[in-house]
């Protein structure tokens, strides 16, 4: 028996016809209120990008696209947080490092009584001057720092912003004196009688200065510091406690920030110690976007931890590319030489008009420690000037197993002295060799001038015969870079009528 097939009723057929007619109408007739939509404001259903194919349904991203863009957003912010966070992490690492070495903040001074050597890890230190350093934390109130005469150095806050100079370029003008450091938002009364008052935007501040050695008498420079430097809370000004001095020469300790995931943990420690607004709102927001927020635990989940681990690796590579292979033509001191400039634009704030030069700031803070207008914009006859080199005259990185030389033409434009120090490419600290200073300076009694008054300095694993006093040791298997320092640079440095030679490979 055949099954019965019921024919559609007229009303059902009519309804279906209306649907088909409506669909046809919707496809063929534009809306009554329609715009002339330019194609550049629409999103195609598929878009090919460096993070893969992105898919949309009439502009709405599908789940896979949403995941890709959030991964990329977190990754990019992680890289930028590394680059933006380098100044803060650098101050934190210095203060943590010297604290672990025994230089307690708000109490002690570290001093390199026997100068510095490669056993202590600092970013690009000078091995030929006596360094004095300490950290102060203003959370408990103002601090007094008494400065010795005849020193030179800056005070920088927790984001490596300049607070004041002390010594020769500071308000005491090299005569010594008492500095009063006032914390952010301090509501108490502060008298300027007998003090140079400095207000900081942050609780943590890094203080370091050079005690210059005269006539080779290092002990005299050390005695002057110990006799005149003091550190104590303002509340104890009526009866200041004695300060402790720790000789850090030869000690093995680290003051350099991490290039691993631990970087973000160090940055979080900074955020927790400082006022919420110690950096600009956009930077606060950047750090918060990856989970680093004041008053909140930094506890990224497995996904975010993996992303940040990749981000810090790329951020580190970015900073190294900016230093070792800058694409900014202003990084060259001379267009025909390899010497580089750590202060692009001559601004200690890394400003070019209204522009913050982000790569220029990274270039400096990844490589060096300390910021002051006196360093960035030295004046003829005072302050100091710097030129770095990462490559030889033929644009090749330096090889620790080979021998190089450089000549400084006569007369070298200085009021005081010049120096070379060689640094390890990995740590940016002094190169580890059998030579204590990892460099030399013009005060060295063994340094010999050429017949025309110029100086030739040699770099290599072994000294060329007869050049032992003009030689800086390098180490096979280690890449290195170098800083030339001029203390009290003169006009020929500034107008570039004097040029150091390039560092040449000795074939």
C-alpha positions as CSV (number, residue, x, y, z in Angstrom):
1,X,0.0,0.0,0.0
2,X,1.5,3.3,-1.0
3,X,2.0,5.9,1.7
4,X,-0.2,8.9,1.5
5,X,1.7,12.2,0.6
6,X,-0.1,15.2,1.9
7,X,0.1,18.2,-0.5
8,X,0.9,21.6,1.0
9,X,-2.0,23.7,1.6
10,X,-2.4,27.0,-0.2
11,X,-1.6,29.0,3.0
12,X,1.7,27.1,3.5
13,X,2.7,27.6,-0.1
14,X,1.9,31.3,0.1
15,X,4.0,31.7,3.3
16,X,7.0,30.0,1.6
17,X,6.6,32.2,-1.4
18,X,6.6,35.3,0.8
19,X,9.9,34.1,2.4
20,X,11.6,33.6,-0.9
21,X,10.3,36.9,-2.1
22,X,11.6,38.6,1.1
23,X,15.0,37.1,0.7
24,X,15.2,38.2,-2.9
25,X,14.1,41.6,-1.9
26,X,16.7,41.8,0.9
27,X,19.5,40.9,-1.5
28,X,18.6,43.2,-4.3
29,X,17.3,46.3,-2.6
30,X,19.5,48.5,-0.4
31,X,18.3,49.7,3.0
32,X,16.3,52.9,2.9
33,X,19.0,54.5,5.1
34,X,22.2,53.4,3.4
35,X,25.7,54.9,3.4
36,X,28.3,55.1,0.7
37,X,30.7,52.9,2.7
38,X,34.4,53.2,1.5
39,X,36.1,49.8,1.3
40,X,39.0,50.8,3.5
41,X,36.8,51.0,6.6
42,X,35.5,47.5,6.3
43,X,37.2,44.2,7.3
44,X,37.4,41.3,4.8
45,X,36.3,37.8,5.8
46,X,40.0,36.7,5.8
47,X,43.2,38.8,6.3
48,X,46.7,37.5,5.9
49,X,49.1,38.8,8.6
50,X,52.4,38.0,10.2
51,X,50.5,36.3,13.1
52,X,48.6,34.1,10.6
53,X,45.2,34.2,8.9
54,X,42.6,36.3,10.7
55,X,39.0,35.4,10.0
56,X,35.8,37.4,10.4
57,X,32.1,36.9,9.8
58,X,30.8,40.2,8.5
59,X,33.4,42.0,10.7
60,X,33.1,39.8,13.8
61,X,36.3,37.9,14.7
62,X,36.1,34.2,15.1
63,X,37.4,32.5,18.3
64,X,40.8,31.6,16.8
65,X,41.3,35.2,15.6
66,X,40.4,36.5,19.0
67,X,43.0,34.2,20.6
68,X,45.7,35.2,18.1
69,X,45.2,38.9,18.6
70,X,45.2,38.7,22.4
71,X,48.4,36.6,22.3
72,X,50.0,39.2,20.1
73,X,48.8,42.1,22.2
74,X,50.2,40.5,25.4
75,X,53.4,39.6,23.6
76,X,53.9,43.1,22.3
77,X,53.1,44.7,25.6
78,X,55.6,42.3,27.3
79,X,58.3,43.5,24.9
80,X,57.4,47.1,25.5
81,X,57.3,46.6,29.2
82,X,60.8,45.3,29.1
83,X,62.1,48.2,27.1
84,X,60.2,50.8,29.2
85,X,61.1,49.0,32.4
86,X,64.9,48.9,31.9
87,X,65.5,52.2,33.8
88,X,63.5,51.0,36.8
89,X,65.0,47.5,36.8
90,X,68.5,48.9,36.5
91,X,68.2,51.0,39.7
92,X,66.5,48.2,41.5
93,X,69.3,45.8,40.5
94,X,72.1,48.2,41.7
95,X,70.4,48.7,45.1
96,X,69.7,45.0,45.5
97,X,73.2,44.1,44.5
98,X,75.0,46.4,46.8
99,X,72.6,45.6,49.6
100,X,73.5,41.9,49.2
101,X,77.2,42.9,49.2
102,X,76.7,44.5,52.6
103,X,76.0,48.1,51.7
104,X,72.7,48.6,53.5
105,X,70.4,51.4,52.3
106,X,69.9,54.4,54.5
107,X,73.0,53.5,56.5
108,X,76.2,52.5,54.6
109,X,78.5,53.6,51.8
110,X,80.2,51.3,49.4
111,X,83.7,52.5,48.3
112,X,86.2,51.0,45.9
113,X,89.3,51.7,48.0
114,X,91.4,49.6,45.6
115,X,89.5,50.7,42.5
116,X,87.1,48.4,40.7
117,X,87.8,45.1,38.9
118,X,85.8,42.6,36.9
119,X,84.8,40.6,39.9
120,X,82.1,43.2,40.7
121,X,79.4,43.3,38.0
122,X,78.3,46.9,37.2
123,X,77.2,48.4,33.9
124,X,80.2,50.1,32.2
125,X,82.1,51.3,35.3
126,X,85.4,53.1,35.1
127,X,88.2,51.2,36.7
128,X,90.5,54.1,37.3
129,X,88.5,56.2,39.8
130,X,87.4,55.7,43.4
131,X,83.6,55.1,43.4
132,X,81.4,55.8,46.3
133,X,77.8,54.6,46.2
134,X,74.7,54.1,48.4
135,X,70.9,53.8,48.1
136,X,68.4,55.7,50.2
137,X,64.7,54.7,50.6
138,X,62.5,57.7,51.7
139,X,59.5,55.7,52.7
140,X,60.2,56.5,56.4
141,X,61.0,60.2,55.8
142,X,63.6,62.6,54.6
143,X,67.3,61.6,54.5
144,X,70.5,63.7,54.9
145,X,73.5,62.9,52.8
146,X,76.7,64.8,53.6
147,X,78.9,65.0,50.5
148,X,82.8,65.3,50.6
149,X,84.6,68.0,48.7
150,X,86.1,67.3,45.3
151,X,83.7,64.6,44.1
152,X,81.5,64.3,41.1
153,X,78.3,62.4,40.6
154,X,74.5,62.3,40.2
155,X,71.5,61.2,42.3
156,X,68.8,59.4,40.3
157,X,65.4,58.2,41.3
158,X,63.8,54.7,41.0
159,X,63.1,55.3,37.3
160,X,66.6,56.5,36.6
161,X,65.5,60.1,36.3
162,X,67.9,62.8,37.4
163,X,67.2,64.3,40.9
164,X,70.3,66.4,41.4
165,X,74.1,66.5,40.9
166,X,76.4,66.4,43.9
167,X,80.0,67.7,44.0
168,X,81.6,69.7,41.2
169,X,78.5,69.9,39.0
170,X,76.1,70.2,41.9
171,X,75.0,73.1,44.1
172,X,77.9,72.6,46.5
173,X,80.2,73.3,43.5
174,X,82.8,70.7,44.7
175,X,83.1,72.2,48.2
176,X,81.0,69.5,49.9
177,X,77.9,70.0,51.9
178,X,74.7,68.5,53.2
179,X,71.9,67.4,50.9
180,X,68.4,66.8,52.2
181,X,66.3,64.4,50.2
182,X,62.5,64.7,50.6
183,X,60.1,61.9,49.7
184,X,57.2,62.2,47.2
185,X,54.1,63.7,48.8
186,X,55.9,64.6,52.0
187,X,53.7,66.8,54.2
188,X,56.1,67.7,56.9
189,X,58.0,71.0,57.2
190,X,61.5,71.1,55.7
191,X,64.0,73.8,56.4
192,X,66.6,74.7,53.8
193,X,69.0,76.2,56.4
194,X,72.3,74.4,55.9
195,X,70.9,72.0,53.3
196,X,70.7,71.6,49.6
197,X,67.1,70.4,49.3
198,X,66.1,67.9,46.7
199,X,62.6,66.5,46.2
200,X,62.3,63.1,44.6
201,X,59.4,61.5,42.7
202,X,60.2,58.1,44.2
203,X,61.1,56.5,47.5
204,X,64.3,54.7,46.2
205,X,67.2,56.8,45.1
206,X,70.6,55.8,43.8
207,X,73.5,58.0,44.9
208,X,77.0,57.5,43.5
209,X,80.0,59.7,42.9
210,X,83.6,59.6,41.9
211,X,86.3,60.7,44.3
212,X,89.1,61.8,41.9
213,X,92.6,60.6,42.6
214,X,95.2,63.4,42.5
215,X,98.9,62.6,41.9
216,X,98.1,58.9,42.0
217,X,97.3,59.1,45.8
218,X,94.3,56.7,46.1
219,X,94.5,56.5,49.9
220,X,94.2,60.3,50.2
221,X,91.0,60.2,48.1
222,X,89.6,57.4,50.3
223,X,90.5,59.3,53.5
224,X,88.7,62.4,52.3
225,X,85.5,60.4,51.6
226,X,85.5,58.7,55.0
227,X,86.2,61.9,56.9
228,X,83.4,63.9,55.2
229,X,80.6,61.5,53.9
230,X,77.6,60.9,56.2
231,X,74.2,59.4,55.7
232,X,71.3,59.6,58.3
233,X,67.6,60.3,58.6
234,X,66.6,64.0,59.1
235,X,65.0,62.9,62.4
236,X,68.5,62.1,63.7
237,X,70.1,65.4,62.5
238,X,70.7,66.6,66.1
239,X,72.8,63.6,66.9
240,X,73.8,61.9,63.6
241,X,74.9,58.3,63.8
242,X,78.2,57.2,62.4
243,X,78.2,56.0,58.8
244,X,79.8,52.7,57.8
245,X,82.1,52.3,54.8
246,X,82.4,49.0,53.1
247,X,85.4,48.4,50.8
248,X,83.8,46.6,47.8
249,X,87.0,46.3,45.7
250,X,87.5,42.7,44.8
251,X,84.1,41.5,46.0
252,X,82.0,39.3,43.8
253,X,78.5,40.6,43.5
254,X,76.0,41.6,40.8
255,X,74.2,44.9,40.2
256,X,72.8,44.1,36.7
257,X,69.2,43.4,36.0
258,X,67.9,40.1,34.6
259,X,67.2,39.3,30.9
260,X,64.9,36.4,31.7
261,X,61.3,36.2,33.1
262,X,62.8,37.3,36.4
263,X,63.0,40.8,34.9
264,X,59.3,41.2,35.4
265,X,59.5,40.0,39.0
266,X,62.2,42.6,39.6
267,X,60.0,45.3,38.0
268,X,57.1,44.2,40.2
269,X,59.2,44.8,43.3
270,X,59.8,48.3,42.0
271,X,56.1,49.0,41.5
272,X,55.2,47.7,44.9
273,X,57.8,50.0,46.6
274,X,56.9,53.2,44.8
275,X,53.9,55.6,44.7
276,X,51.3,54.4,42.2
277,X,52.1,57.5,40.0
278,X,55.9,57.3,40.0
279,X,55.8,57.0,36.2
280,X,53.3,58.4,33.7
281,X,49.8,56.9,33.5
282,X,50.5,55.3,30.1
283,X,53.5,53.5,31.6
284,X,51.6,52.5,34.7
285,X,48.9,51.2,32.3
286,X,51.5,49.3,30.2
287,X,52.9,47.5,33.3
288,X,49.4,46.8,34.6
289,X,48.3,45.3,31.3
290,X,50.8,42.4,31.8
291,X,49.8,42.0,35.4
292,X,52.2,44.2,37.3
293,X,50.1,46.5,39.4
294,X,50.6,48.2,42.7
295,X,48.9,46.5,45.6
296,X,48.2,43.3,43.5
297,X,50.2,40.1,43.4
298,X,52.1,39.5,40.1
299,X,50.9,35.9,39.4
300,X,50.7,35.2,35.6
301,X,49.0,32.0,34.6
302,X,50.9,29.4,32.5
303,X,49.8,31.1,29.2
304,X,50.9,34.6,30.3
305,X,54.1,33.3,31.8
306,X,55.0,31.6,28.5
307,X,54.2,34.7,26.5
308,X,56.3,36.9,28.8
309,X,59.2,34.5,28.7
310,X,59.2,34.9,24.9
311,X,58.6,38.7,25.2
312,X,61.6,39.3,27.5
313,X,63.8,37.3,25.1
314,X,62.7,39.5,22.1
315,X,63.0,42.6,24.3
316,X,66.5,41.7,25.3
317,X,67.4,41.1,21.6
318,X,65.8,44.5,20.7
319,X,67.9,46.3,23.3
320,X,71.1,44.6,22.0
321,X,70.3,45.4,18.4
322,X,69.8,49.1,19.4
323,X,73.2,49.1,21.1
324,X,75.3,47.0,18.9
325,X,73.7,47.9,15.5
326,X,71.9,51.2,15.9
327,X,69.8,52.2,12.9
328,X,69.8,55.9,14.0
329,X,72.4,57.9,12.1
330,X,72.7,60.2,15.1
331,X,74.3,57.4,17.1
332,X,77.6,57.9,15.1
333,X,79.9,60.5,16.7
334,X,81.6,60.9,13.3
335,X,80.0,59.8,10.0
336,X,83.3,58.2,8.9
337,X,84.2,56.4,12.1
338,X,82.7,53.6,14.2
339,X,82.6,55.6,17.5
340,X,79.1,55.8,18.9
341,X,77.2,58.4,21.0
342,X,75.4,57.2,24.1
343,X,73.4,60.4,24.4
344,X,71.6,60.8,21.1
345,X,70.4,64.4,20.8
346,X,72.4,65.5,23.8
347,X,69.4,65.3,26.1
348,X,69.6,63.6,29.5
349,X,65.8,63.2,29.3
350,X,66.1,61.7,25.7
351,X,63.9,64.5,24.3
352,X,63.9,65.9,20.8
353,X,61.5,68.8,21.2
354,X,58.2,67.2,22.1
355,X,59.4,63.7,21.2
356,X,60.7,61.1,23.7
357,X,63.3,59.2,21.8
358,X,62.5,55.7,22.9
359,X,65.3,53.9,21.2
360,X,67.8,56.4,22.4
361,X,66.7,55.9,26.0
362,X,67.0,52.1,25.6
363,X,70.4,52.5,24.0
364,X,71.7,54.3,27.1
365,X,70.0,52.5,29.9
366,X,70.7,49.0,28.6
367,X,74.4,49.8,28.5
368,X,75.1,52.3,31.2
369,X,74.3,53.4,34.7
370,X,73.6,56.9,36.0
371,X,72.1,60.0,34.3
372,X,72.9,63.6,34.7
373,X,72.8,66.7,32.5
374,X,76.5,67.0,33.0
375,X,77.1,63.7,31.2
376,X,74.7,64.3,28.4
377,X,75.6,67.9,27.7
378,X,79.1,68.5,28.9
379,X,80.6,72.0,28.5
380,X,84.1,72.7,27.3
381,X,86.6,72.3,30.1
382,X,84.2,70.5,32.6
383,X,82.3,67.3,33.0
384,X,83.0,64.3,30.9
385,X,82.5,63.1,27.3
386,X,82.1,59.5,26.1
387,X,82.5,57.6,22.9
388,X,81.8,53.9,22.6
389,X,82.9,51.3,20.0
390,X,81.3,48.0,19.2
391,X,83.0,47.4,15.8
392,X,86.4,47.8,14.2
393,X,87.3,50.0,11.3
394,X,85.9,47.5,8.8
395,X,82.5,47.2,10.7
396,X,83.3,43.8,12.3
397,X,82.5,43.0,16.0
398,X,85.6,42.7,18.1
399,X,87.1,39.3,18.7
400,X,88.9,38.6,22.0
401,X,91.4,36.3,20.3
402,X,92.7,39.0,17.9
403,X,94.9,42.1,18.3
404,X,93.7,45.6,17.6
405,X,95.1,49.1,17.9
406,X,93.8,52.7,18.0
407,X,95.7,56.0,17.9
408,X,94.6,59.2,19.7
409,X,96.0,62.2,17.8
410,X,98.0,64.9,19.6
411,X,96.9,67.1,21.3
412,X,94.1,65.2,23.0
413,X,91.5,67.8,24.0
414,X,91.2,67.4,27.8
415,X,91.6,69.4,31.0
416,X,92.0,66.4,33.2
417,X,92.6,62.9,31.8
418,X,91.4,60.3,29.3
419,X,90.8,56.6,29.7
420,X,89.9,53.4,27.9
421,X,87.9,50.6,29.5
422,X,87.0,47.3,27.8
423,X,83.6,45.6,28.5
424,X,82.2,42.2,28.1
425,X,79.5,42.0,25.4
426,X,77.4,39.7,27.6
427,X,77.4,41.6,30.9
428,X,78.3,45.1,29.7
429,X,80.6,45.1,32.8
430,X,84.4,45.0,32.8
431,X,85.9,42.2,30.7
432,X,87.2,39.4,32.8
433,X,90.9,38.9,32.1
434,X,94.2,38.7,34.1
435,X,94.5,42.5,33.9
436,X,92.9,44.1,36.9
437,X,91.7,47.4,35.4
438,X,90.5,46.1,32.0
439,X,91.7,49.4,30.7
440,X,94.2,52.2,31.1
441,X,94.2,56.0,31.5
442,X,96.5,58.9,30.7
443,X,97.7,59.1,34.4
444,X,99.4,55.7,34.0
445,X,103.2,56.1,34.5
446,X,103.9,53.2,32.1
447,X,102.0,54.8,29.2
448,X,104.2,55.9,26.4
449,X,103.5,58.6,23.8
450,X,104.5,58.3,20.2
451,X,107.2,60.6,18.8
452,X,104.5,63.1,17.6
453,X,102.8,63.2,20.9
454,X,99.9,61.0,19.9
455,X,99.1,57.8,21.8
456,X,98.6,54.3,20.4
457,X,96.8,51.8,22.5
458,X,96.7,48.0,21.8
459,X,94.0,45.5,22.6
460,X,94.6,41.8,22.4
461,X,95.2,38.6,24.4
462,X,99.0,39.4,24.6
463,X,100.9,42.6,24.6
464,X,102.9,43.4,21.5
465,X,106.6,43.5,22.3
466,X,107.6,46.8,23.9
467,X,103.9,47.9,24.2
468,X,103.1,46.5,27.7
469,X,102.3,49.9,29.1
470,X,100.0,50.8,26.2
471,X,98.1,47.5,26.2
472,X,94.7,46.4,27.4
473,X,94.1,42.7,27.6
474,X,91.2,40.8,25.9
475,X,90.3,37.2,26.2
476,X,90.0,34.5,23.5
477,X,86.4,33.5,22.9
478,X,84.9,36.7,24.4
479,X,83.4,39.5,22.5
480,X,84.0,43.0,23.8
481,X,83.3,46.6,23.4
482,X,84.9,49.8,24.7
483,X,84.4,53.3,26.1
484,X,86.7,56.2,25.6
485,X,86.3,58.8,28.3
486,X,87.5,62.4,28.2
487,X,87.4,64.2,31.5
488,X,87.2,68.0,31.1
489,X,86.8,67.8,27.3
490,X,87.9,70.9,25.3
491,X,86.5,72.6,22.3
492,X,88.1,70.4,19.6
493,X,86.0,67.5,21.0
494,X,82.8,69.5,20.6
495,X,83.4,70.9,17.2
496,X,84.8,67.6,16.0
497,X,88.1,69.0,14.7
498,X,89.7,66.3,16.8
499,X,88.9,62.7,16.0
500,X,90.2,59.5,17.6
501,X,91.2,56.9,15.1
502,X,89.1,53.9,14.4
503,X,90.1,50.7,16.2
504,X,91.9,48.6,13.6
505,X,92.5,44.9,13.4
506,X,96.2,44.1,13.3
507,X,96.5,41.7,10.4
